[in-house]
């Protein structure tokens, strides 16, 4: 019998607020260590927390977006544990009465769409950051008190690939909503993975919690390793214990930290310095009214309105700024053949635009390409005024210098040649220059047609209409065969 994984993720996303969860300290990343602190986030005696309203609004936004129940009453609790970067000796979180319960996140799998159900979404504060090196450890408390949402899934995932897809979906959603910047390199989004294995149809096995994984690649690697470790132990007759481990990327292994705590170990009790959090109708109505069109709905609309393939729509709606930019381009597509031109525009966006964004290290929100410029370029390609290779050169000019595509084409003499005269001249010259290849072609090596095609296009500097070149070259070679 085979084994299957049972996986649930606890994703921590830093909320996109200017100040911390319970005090007015800034949340700016990269500040000098221990400069963004105060008596509240340092846990000094006599200091009192106050809830950040914006953090509550952002958490409620996420809850509504995933179809969760956003409760009008929730309760903050103290989660007690000792660690050097937790100055109070406890973390203010939510336990028995979280802000949101239920909901789901849809992911794409080989078998089709799948909903990963959510257990809860709750508010909490982050701990500080410890750095360990030879000779000692350092603690930076700038991050202590930063507002987080913890998104706890149910154990609905059955493979590392599903876990990666789910983490990517959550990452994309919090960025789309503006709830979090999702910057995993800065620790703005990370997850704990709960992993167990079982024979299909059996009850859930003993789970391991893999802590603080901050990349899609690492979550896949960590889960695969943990599955292999647990399967090997079970097949050797060992009894697994519930434990917490950390993923060590350099060694490609998980490392034991401690046996897994239960909720009793944390001695949760209601936070005495904070009354229950109560949301009124006005706040929830305002949050709901401000919800943007969600990525899945927008992708469906692109398919329905423009006839785009679902794959294209999924790529174009992976980032809200990119989706907004693409739709701004679409509004410029006037006249006939709108769906064909929209597909061409999609190809250019998924190809050249995303390529240059990646090469230049630019976020879609800062995309420098003029909307009207790309639309005019697409129309030149669609109308066969320029070839695709020439269009790429025009695109590079637009990206770096801007300007009008038609003016760029005319100034450089890049308009596509469709006249038979110069094309026939080029075909005859290429055939005359390659007698050996011609003899082999006439002898039956018909794949050499591509050789002659490439040489002809090169001779015409890529400006010739490929369809006309194909026709004229095929006619010339046929004449020589007869």
SVG drawing of the C-alpha trace seen along z (x, -y; Angstrom):
<svg xmlns="http://www.w3.org/2000/svg" viewBox="-25 -60 58 63">
<polyline fill="none" stroke="black" stroke-width="0.4" points="0.0,0.0 1.1,-3.6 1.3,-6.4 -0.3,-9.8 0.4,-13.0 -2.0,-15.0 -1.0,-18.6 -2.3,-21.8 -0.6,-25.2 -0.5,-28.0 0.4,-31.1 1.5,-34.3 1.1,-37.5 2.3,-40.8 -0.5,-43.4 0.2,-46.5 -0.1,-49.1 2.1,-52.1 2.2,-51.2 2.3,-48.2 -0.6,-46.1 -0.9,-47.6 1.2,-50.7 2.3,-53.6 5.7,-52.4 6.6,-52.2 6.7,-49.0 9.3,-50.1 11.5,-47.3 15.3,-47.7 15.5,-50.3 18.4,-50.4 17.9,-47.5 15.9,-48.3 14.9,-51.8 11.3,-51.1 10.3,-50.2 8.4,-51.7 7.3,-50.5 4.2,-48.7 6.1,-46.5 8.9,-46.0 6.5,-44.8 7.6,-47.3 5.5,-47.3 2.6,-49.7 2.3,-50.0 -1.1,-49.3 -1.9,-48.1 -4.5,-49.7 -5.8,-47.9 -4.8,-49.1 -8.1,-49.8 -6.5,-49.5 -5.1,-46.0 -8.7,-45.0 -10.0,-46.3 -7.4,-44.5 -8.0,-41.2 -11.8,-41.6 -11.1,-42.3 -9.3,-39.0 -12.0,-37.2 -14.7,-38.5 -12.6,-37.8 -12.3,-34.1 -16.0,-33.7 -15.3,-33.4 -17.6,-34.4 -16.3,-37.7 -17.4,-37.8 -18.7,-40.9 -17.1,-39.8 -13.7,-38.3 -11.3,-38.0 -7.6,-38.6 -5.7,-36.1 -2.2,-35.8 -0.2,-32.9 2.5,-32.3 6.0,-31.0 9.5,-32.1 11.9,-33.1 14.6,-35.9 12.8,-37.8 9.5,-37.9 10.1,-40.5 6.7,-40.3 7.1,-36.5 3.7,-36.1 2.3,-36.9 -1.1,-38.7 -3.0,-36.5 -6.6,-35.1 -7.5,-31.6 -11.0,-30.5 -12.8,-33.4 -10.9,-34.4 -12.0,-37.2 -12.8,-34.9 -13.8,-31.3 -14.5,-29.1 -14.0,-30.1 -11.9,-28.5 -9.1,-29.3 -9.4,-27.7 -6.2,-26.2 -5.5,-24.6 -4.5,-21.0 -3.9,-18.4 -7.4,-17.1 -9.0,-20.5 -9.9,-23.2 -9.9,-22.3 -11.0,-24.3 -8.7,-24.2 -11.0,-24.9 -9.9,-27.4 -10.2,-26.7 -9.7,-30.3 -8.1,-33.7 -7.0,-35.5 -5.1,-38.6 -1.9,-38.6 1.4,-40.4 4.8,-39.2 7.8,-38.5 11.2,-40.1 14.1,-38.6 17.0,-36.6 20.3,-36.3 22.7,-33.6 26.4,-33.5 29.6,-32.1 30.2,-33.8 26.6,-34.7 23.1,-35.8 21.6,-39.2 18.0,-40.3 16.3,-43.0 12.9,-44.0 11.8,-46.3 9.5,-43.6 8.0,-42.8 4.4,-43.9 4.0,-44.0 0.5,-43.1 -0.1,-39.7 -3.0,-37.6 -2.5,-33.8 -4.4,-31.9 -5.0,-28.4 -6.1,-25.8 -7.7,-22.5 -5.6,-19.4 -7.0,-19.3 -3.8,-19.1 -2.5,-15.8 0.8,-16.6 3.7,-19.1 2.5,-20.5 -0.9,-21.3 0.7,-23.0 2.8,-25.1 -0.3,-26.0 -2.2,-27.0 0.7,-29.1 1.0,-30.9 -2.8,-31.5 -2.8,-33.0 0.3,-35.1 -1.4,-36.4 -4.7,-37.1 -3.2,-39.1 -1.2,-41.2 -4.2,-41.6 -6.3,-42.9 -3.5,-45.2 -3.7,-43.3 0.0,-42.5 3.0,-43.2 3.7,-39.5 7.5,-40.0 8.8,-36.7 12.5,-37.8 11.6,-40.3 9.6,-37.9 6.2,-39.5 4.8,-36.1 5.9,-32.8 4.3,-29.5 4.3,-26.6 3.5,-23.3 1.8,-20.5 2.6,-17.2 1.7,-13.6 1.4,-10.5 -1.1,-7.6 -2.3,-4.8 -5.2,-6.0 -8.5,-5.6 -6.8,-5.3 -7.2,-7.9 -4.7,-10.9 -1.2,-10.0 1.0,-11.7 2.0,-15.1 5.1,-17.1 5.1,-20.9 7.7,-22.5 8.4,-26.1 9.0,-29.4 9.3,-28.4 9.6,-31.6 9.6,-30.5 7.4,-28.4 10.4,-26.2 11.3,-25.5 7.8,-24.5 7.8,-21.9 11.3,-20.7 10.5,-20.6 7.3,-18.6 8.9,-16.1 11.7,-15.5 9.3,-15.1 7.1,-12.7 10.2,-10.5 11.4,-10.7 8.1,-9.7 7.5,-6.9 10.9,-5.4 10.4,-5.5 6.9,-3.8 8.1,-1.1 11.0,-0.4 8.4,0.2 9.1,-3.0 6.5,-5.0 6.4,-8.6 6.0,-11.4 4.3,-14.7 7.1,-17.2 8.3,-20.6 11.1,-20.8 12.8,-23.5 13.8,-23.3 17.5,-23.7 17.9,-24.7 21.7,-24.2 21.6,-20.6 18.2,-19.8 16.9,-18.3 14.5,-19.1 16.1,-19.5 14.4,-18.6 13.5,-21.6 11.2,-20.3 8.2,-18.0 5.0,-19.7 3.2,-21.8 -0.5,-21.7 -2.8,-24.6 -2.7,-23.7 1.1,-24.2 0.6,-27.8 -1.8,-28.5 -4.1,-30.7 -6.3,-33.1 -8.1,-36.3 -5.9,-39.4 -6.8,-41.4 -5.6,-44.7 -7.9,-44.5 -11.7,-44.2 -13.4,-41.9 -13.0,-43.3 -16.4,-44.4 -17.1,-45.3 -20.1,-47.4 -22.2,-47.2 -20.7,-50.5 -17.1,-49.1 -18.0,-45.8 -20.2,-47.6 -17.3,-49.9 -14.9,-47.0 -17.2,-45.1 -17.9,-48.1 -14.2,-48.6 -13.5,-45.0 -12.1,-44.9 -13.1,-42.4 -11.3,-39.2 -8.7,-37.6 -10.8,-34.6 -13.8,-36.7 -11.6,-38.9 -10.0,-35.9 -13.4,-34.6 -14.4,-37.9 -11.4,-38.1 -12.3,-34.7 -15.9,-35.6 -15.4,-39.1 -12.2,-38.7 -12.2,-35.0 -8.8,-34.5 -7.7,-31.0 -8.1,-30.3 -4.3,-30.0 -3.8,-33.5 -6.4,-34.9 -4.7,-33.2 -1.3,-34.6 -2.7,-38.1 -4.6,-38.2 -1.7,-36.8 -0.9,-40.4 -3.5,-43.2 -1.3,-45.9 -0.5,-43.8 -4.2,-43.0 -5.2,-46.7 -2.5,-47.6 -3.6,-44.9 -7.2,-46.0 -6.2,-49.6 -4.5,-48.3 -7.7,-46.4 -9.7,-49.6 -7.6,-50.9 -8.5,-48.1 -11.1,-49.7 -12.5,-48.4 -12.7,-44.9 -10.9,-41.7 -11.0,-42.7 -10.6,-39.2 -7.7,-38.3 -6.0,-41.6 -6.7,-40.9 -5.0,-37.5 -2.0,-39.1 -1.9,-41.7 -2.0,-38.9 0.9,-37.1 3.0,-40.3 2.1,-41.0 2.9,-37.4 6.0,-37.3 8.0,-40.5 6.4,-42.6 6.9,-39.9 10.4,-39.2 11.5,-42.8 10.0,-43.2 12.0,-40.2 15.2,-41.3 15.0,-44.8 13.8,-43.8 10.7,-46.0 7.3,-45.4 4.2,-45.5 3.0,-48.5 6.0,-50.4 5.7,-49.2 7.3,-51.9 5.7,-51.0 3.0,-53.3 -0.3,-51.6 -1.1,-53.4 2.3,-52.5 1.9,-48.8 -1.6,-48.9 -0.3,-50.6 2.6,-48.1 0.1,-45.2 -2.0,-46.8 1.1,-47.1 1.9,-43.4 -1.8,-42.4 -2.0,-44.4 1.2,-42.8 2.9,-46.2 6.0,-44.8 7.3,-41.3 7.5,-39.8 11.3,-40.1 11.1,-43.7 8.3,-44.2 10.6,-43.0 13.1,-45.6 10.4,-48.3 9.3,-47.0 12.8,-47.4 12.8,-51.0 9.4,-51.7 10.6,-50.2 13.7,-52.2 12.9,-55.4 9.1,-55.6 7.7,-57.2 5.3,-56.3 5.7,-52.8 4.9,-54.0 7.4,-56.8 10.0,-54.4 9.3,-52.0 9.4,-54.7 12.5,-56.3 14.4,-53.0 12.9,-51.8 11.5,-48.7 8.1,-48.4 7.4,-44.9 8.2,-44.1 5.4,-42.3 6.3,-43.3 7.2,-40.2 9.9,-42.0 12.5,-42.5 11.5,-39.1 12.1,-37.3 15.5,-39.0 16.5,-37.8 15.2,-34.3 17.3,-34.0 20.4,-35.3 20.1,-32.9 19.6,-29.9 22.6,-30.9 24.8,-31.3 24.1,-27.8 24.4,-25.3 25.3,-22.4 22.2,-22.8 20.1,-23.2 21.4,-20.0 20.5,-18.2 17.1,-19.7 16.4,-18.7 17.6,-15.2 14.9,-14.9 16.2,-16.7 13.0,-18.8 13.8,-19.9 16.4,-22.2 13.4,-24.5 13.8,-26.0 17.5,-26.7 16.6,-28.7 13.8,-30.4 16.1,-31.6 18.7,-32.8 16.1,-34.7 14.7,-36.4 18.2,-37.3 19.0,-38.8 15.9,-41.0 16.9,-41.9 13.8,-40.4 11.6,-43.0 9.9,-40.7 6.4,-39.3 7.1,-35.6 4.0,-34.4 5.0,-36.0 8.6,-34.8 7.3,-31.2 5.1,-31.4 7.8,-32.9 10.5,-30.6 8.3,-27.5 7.4,-28.6 11.1,-29.2 12.2,-25.8 9.3,-24.1 10.3,-25.6 13.8,-24.2 12.4,-20.7 10.3,-20.6"/>
</svg>
